[in-house]
Amino acid sequence: MSRVDVDGELDAPMGFGARPLRADAKRNRDALLSTAAELFAEHGVDVSLEEVARTAGVGIGTLYRHFPNRSALIADVYRREVEQLCSGVEELLADLQPIEALQEWMRRFIGYAATKRGMAVALKEMVGADSDLFTTSRERINGAISRLVRAAVDSGQVRRDANPDDLLRAMSGFCLVSDQPGWQDQALRLVSLLLDGLRYGT
């Protein structure tokens, strides 16, 4: 049997898909995910859930209604970050030259890496490195960068032997130094160097 919680959200009956959230409940959930992403990037995933709720402007009970435990919150923050990184590729290509779209996506990847700091380890401990969560995320990120690199190659703005897998490996190295002071500024400089290398010989 379904029930309505104090936020006015209708819980789906067991065995059925989740019902769409009411507008106010969706705002609360989005605020919690956005706040958690910022706090995870700054302090790591061990930040208190009370701090997440307080900073998001909701009560701790509201947090637990959306995310029954820390693991659920971490997993949904990770899904949200991957979705934001990958869903805007076509919009970037529509608004920018292919090389500029690739550059902007690479810059966004740095923000993704900042939030991912600590989450990957925690998630692997919770669900395992070969879980559907990681498999799906890898496929989406690989698809996004492949689309961008292909568009840049086809436009003649990067060298024809540009390899999206190589580029992604290089950028993934940003995550390895994401606990060092000033790493994001260093990563942005590396983005510029990578782009110079991709342009070389065109």
C-alpha angles and dihedrals in degrees: 000000000000124000137193115237125211091269089061093249118145112227112219117243115256111278096023132097119264115272117237113272121249114253094256093046091049090051090052092049093047091048091051093049093046093047093046091051091053094046093045090052092050103036108013129248095297092076109126118265088226088061091050091052094044093049091047090053097242136106123264089245090061090052092052092048089059098034115025093198143002092268092058091050093049092048093050093046088053092049090049093051092050091047092051092047095050107031098069099058097104091046090052091051091048093051103036142039109268094253090049091048090052091049093050091049091050089052090051089051088063090058089048090051091051092055092041089060106119094356095089092056092046092047094048089053090051103041108007131252093271097051123131088250093063095036093054092044093051091049092051094048092045090050093049097051092042090055092050096046092047091052092049092048092048090051091053091239095119132034116280094238093058107137119205092204091055091047093049091050090052092050093044086064086071088072091059093065098035091114093060121098112260094010094139092058089049091049092053090054089050090052089057091049092049091051091049088054092049091052094048112112097013 
